Amino acid sequence: MTANASGIYTGFIKVQIELCRPITLQTSVNVGKHLDSNETTFYLPHGYMNTLHISSSNTVREVIQALLKKFLVADNPAKFALYKQCHKEDQVYMCKLSETEHPLYLRLVAGPRTDTLSFVLREHESGEWEAFSLPELQNFLRILDKEEDEQLQTLKRRYAVYRKKLEEALGGIWIPS
C-alpha cells in the first residue's frame, strides 16, 4: 500500500468471483466506419480471482462497478454484492458488505494475509437482487396498503358477526334481575 500526501492510500485487493448466473458482456467490433455492438452471455469459472488497484476512498459500490467495467459486464451493478470472507480456526464466515464500506481499509486492518480476510463477488440472494425503481416500489406499497385495508375490513366484519352471536347467546342465558 502507498500513502499519498492527502492521507489517501492506494493498494491492491484480490476479489474472488463466485457467480451462479451467467453474465452478459458488451463486445464491440469495429467494422469499417461502424462500431458493431454485441452482447455475449456466459458463465465465469467458479472461483475466478481478480486483482484491483483501488484507493482507501473507494466504496464497495465503486469496487463492484470497477470489477464489472474491467470485464465489460453489461449487467446492472445493483445485482451484485461484495462479501468479506473471514477464516477463524476451522470456520469460514461470509458477511455481506454495506455499499458504503471501504474494502482497502478492511484489508489494511486485517493485514496482508488473504487466509484471514478475502473478498468475494456474488449475486445478491435470490429475491433480493432485483433493482426496483422508486415508482415500482411505491406501487408495491399501494397494493400492500390496499390488501391490508381489505384484510382489516374482513376482520372487523367477522368480529361484528361474532359479537352479535355472543350477545344473542348471552341474552338468552343471562337476564339481569
C-alpha positions, -999 to 999 in steps of 0.1 A, spaced: 0 0 0 11 35 -8 0 66 12 -5 100 -6 3 134 9 -35 139 12 -38 109 36 -55 87 10 -37 55 4 -38 31 -26 -33 -6 -28 -44 -39 -43 -72 -62 -33 -79 -96 -47 -116 -104 -53 -128 -140 -59 -157 -141 -83 -184 -167 -74 -213 -162 -97 -242 -187 -101 -258 -170 -131 -243 -161 -164 -230 -126 -170 -236 -105 -201 -206 -90 -218 -207 -59 -240 -185 -66 -270 -177 -40 -297 -164 -49 -331 -150 -22 -354 -165 -29 -389 -152 -3 -413 -166 31 -402 -193 15 -380 -190 2 -345 -210 -31 -342 -221 -37 -306 -229 -72 -295 -237 -89 -262 -224 -123 -252 -236 -143 -223 -215 -169 -205 -206 -183 -171 -174 -173 -154 -153 -201 -140 -161 -207 -103 -135 -192 -80 -120 -169 -106 -97 -144 -89 -91 -108 -100 -68 -81 -86 -79 -45 -84 -59 -14 -77 -81 9 -55 -78 38 -31 -89 40 5 -117 63 -5 -133 37 -28 -165 22 -15 -179 -13 -21 -203 1 -47 -173 16 -66 -153 -16 -63 -182 -36 -78 -186 -11 -107 -148 -12 -113 -148 -50 -115 -178 -51 -139 -162 -24 -160 -129 -43 -161 -147 -73 -176 -170 -52 -198 -200 -67 -180 -233 -52 -192 -254 -64 -162 -267 -39 -136 -241 -35 -108 -271 -35 -83 -274 -72 -90 -241 -79 -73 -228 -77 -37 -193 -78 -22 -188 -102 7 -159 -104 31 -148 -140 39 -131 -145 73 -113 -176 84 -112 -183 121 -98 -216 133 -116 -242 111 -146 -220 103 -153 -198 73 -176 -168 78 -192 -148 50 -205 -113 56 -222 -91 30 -205 -57 30 -225 -25 30 -222 -4 -2 -206 24 18 -178 3 34 -142 7 22 -126 -26 12 -90 -13 12 -94 -1 48 -107 -36 58 -77 -51 41 -53 -28 60 -69 -36 93 -69 -74 87 -33 -74 75 -18 -88 43 -27 -124 48 -55 -135 25 -62 -165 47 -76 -142 74 -97 -120 51 -106 -122 15 -133 -106 -7 -159 -124 -28 -182 -110 -55 -216 -128 -57 -250 -121 -69 -275 -108 -43 -295 -135 -27 -324 -147 -48 -354 -124 -44 -331 -96 -32 -311 -88 -63 -339 -72 -84 -332 -35 -87 -367 -19 -85 -373 17 -94 -389 41 -70 -423 41 -88 -424 3 -87 -417 3 -50 -444 29 -44 -468 8 -64 -460 -22 -43 -467 -1 -12 -501 10 -26 -510 -26 -33 -499 -38 1 -519 -9 18 -550 -19 -2 -546 -55 8 -541 -46 44 -573 -24 44 -593 -53 29 -580 -77 55 -588 -52 83 -624 -47 70 -629 -85 67 -616 -89 103 -639 -62 116 -670 -77 98 -661 -112 112 -657 -97 147 -690 -78 145 -708 -111 135 -691 -130 163 -700 -102 188 -737 -102 177 -738 -140 181 -722 -138 216 -747 -111 227 -776 -132 214 -763 -163 232 -757 -144 265 -791 -126 262 -809 -159 263 -790 -173 292 -783 -143 314 -811 -120 324 -802 -92 349 -825 -90 379 
